[in-house]
Amino acid sequence: MIHSAMFHHFHNKSHPMGQGSLNESNLTDMLDWLRKRHRLISASDFKKRFESGTLSSDSICLSFDDALKCQYDIAVPNLEEYNLNAVLA
C-alpha cells in the first residue's frame, strides 16, 4: 500500500487564512503526528524505494497541491527542519 499526505493552503501574516488552511504550528503538529504513525520519508527517497521495490507499507511522503507561494513560504522551511522534500503537484 502506498501512502501520501497532501497539503494545500497555509496561512500566516502574509498569506490569508482560508477554509482548511494550516499555519506553521499546525503543520509541525501534523508532521509530528505522521512521524509517530508512519515512516515519513522524503519524496526523492519514496520514488527511489518505489522503483527498486523496497518501499515499506508504512512509508509516507508529502505532496503539495498547486505549488502555491504560501506552501513555499511556510511549508518549505518547516520541511527543511525535518530534512524532507516533497512532491509539488
C-alpha positions in Angstrom: 0.0 0.0 0.0 1.4 3.4 -0.9 0.6 6.5 1.2 1.0 10.2 0.7 -0.3 13.1 2.8 -1.4 16.0 0.6 -1.5 19.6 1.8 -2.8 22.7 0.0 -3.1 26.1 1.7 -1.2 27.7 4.5 -1.7 31.0 6.3 0.3 33.5 8.3 0.6 37.3 8.4 1.5 37.4 4.7 -1.0 34.8 3.5 -4.7 34.9 4.3 -6.5 32.2 6.2 -8.8 30.1 4.1 -11.0 27.1 4.6 -8.9 24.2 5.8 -5.6 26.2 5.7 -2.9 25.4 8.2 -0.4 27.7 10.0 3.2 26.7 10.7 2.3 25.4 14.1 -0.5 23.2 12.6 2.0 21.8 10.1 4.5 21.0 12.7 1.9 19.2 14.8 0.7 17.3 11.7 4.3 16.2 10.8 4.9 15.0 14.3 1.6 13.1 14.3 2.5 11.5 10.9 6.0 10.6 12.2 4.5 8.7 15.2 2.3 6.6 12.9 4.3 6.2 9.7 7.7 6.2 8.3 7.9 9.7 7.0 10.4 9.9 4.1 11.4 12.4 1.5 9.7 12.3 -1.9 13.0 11.5 -3.6 13.6 8.6 -1.2 10.0 7.4 -1.7 10.5 7.4 -5.5 13.8 5.5 -5.3 12.3 2.9 -2.9 9.2 2.5 -5.1 11.2 2.0 -8.2 13.5 -0.5 -6.5 10.7 -2.4 -4.9 11.9 -1.7 -1.4 9.1 0.7 -0.3 7.7 -0.4 3.0 3.9 -0.3 3.6 4.3 2.2 6.4 6.3 4.7 4.3 4.6 8.0 3.6 5.7 11.1 1.7 4.3 14.6 1.5 2.8 16.3 -1.5 1.6 19.9 -2.0 -1.3 20.6 -4.5 -1.0 23.5 -6.9 2.5 24.6 -5.9 1.3 27.8 -4.1 3.5 30.5 -2.9 2.2 30.0 0.7 3.5 26.5 0.5 7.0 27.7 -0.3 6.9 30.4 2.2 5.5 28.4 5.2 5.9 24.7 4.5 9.4 24.5 2.9 11.3 26.0 5.8 9.5 23.5 8.1 10.3 20.6 5.8 14.0 21.6 5.8 14.0 21.3 9.6 12.8 17.7 9.1 15.3 17.1 6.3 12.4 16.3 3.9 11.5 17.2 0.4 8.0 16.8 -1.1 6.1 16.4 -4.4 4.7 19.6 -5.8 1.7 18.8 -8.0 
